[in-house]
Amino acid sequence: MRGIYGLHLETAEAELAMEQALGAAGDRRSALLCYEADAGCCHRSMVAERLVGRGGFAVTNL
């Protein structure tokens, strides 16, 4: 599934959503929400990695 989601993250729609997320995270504390118990197995980890790489954000899994 990570491969499929990785391909999705390359779409124009995903790029727009990433830009929106970068804007929100740059303005205030933000959270990525998912119900997966293990953050390492979840799609949010892929999004978080990209946000960190592009915006220099710190990620804390709660």
C-alpha positions in Angstrom: 0.0 0.0 0.0 2.9 2.4 0.6 3.8 2.1 -3.1 0.3 2.9 -4.2 0.1 5.9 -1.8 3.6 7.0 -2.9 2.3 7.2 -6.5 -0.7 9.2 -5.3 1.6 11.7 -3.6 3.0 12.5 -7.0 -0.3 13.7 -8.4 -1.2 17.4 -8.9 -4.0 17.1 -6.3 -1.6 15.7 -3.7 0.9 18.5 -4.5 -1.8 21.1 -3.9 -2.8 19.5 -0.6 0.9 19.4 0.4 1.2 23.1 -0.3 -1.9 23.7 1.8 -0.5 21.6 4.6 2.8 23.5 4.5 0.9 26.8 4.7 -1.1 25.6 7.7 1.9 24.2 9.5 3.9 27.3 8.9 1.2 29.5 10.5 0.4 27.4 13.6 0.8 24.1 15.3 -0.8 21.4 13.1 -1.6 17.7 13.3 -1.9 14.8 10.9 -4.7 12.6 12.0 -5.0 8.9 11.3 -6.5 6.0 13.3 -3.6 3.6 12.6 -2.1 2.5 15.9 1.5 2.4 14.6 2.6 5.7 13.1 5.4 3.8 11.2 2.9 1.8 9.3 0.6 4.6 8.4 0.4 6.9 5.3 0.8 9.9 7.6 4.4 9.0 8.1 5.0 9.5 4.3 3.3 12.9 4.4 5.2 13.9 7.5 8.5 12.9 5.9 7.7 15.1 2.9 6.7 18.0 5.1 9.9 17.8 7.2 11.9 17.7 4.0 10.3 20.7 2.5 9.6 22.8 5.6 12.0 21.8 8.2 9.3 20.8 10.7 9.7 18.6 13.7 7.4 15.6 14.0 6.1 14.2 17.3 4.0 11.0 17.3 1.5 11.1 20.1 
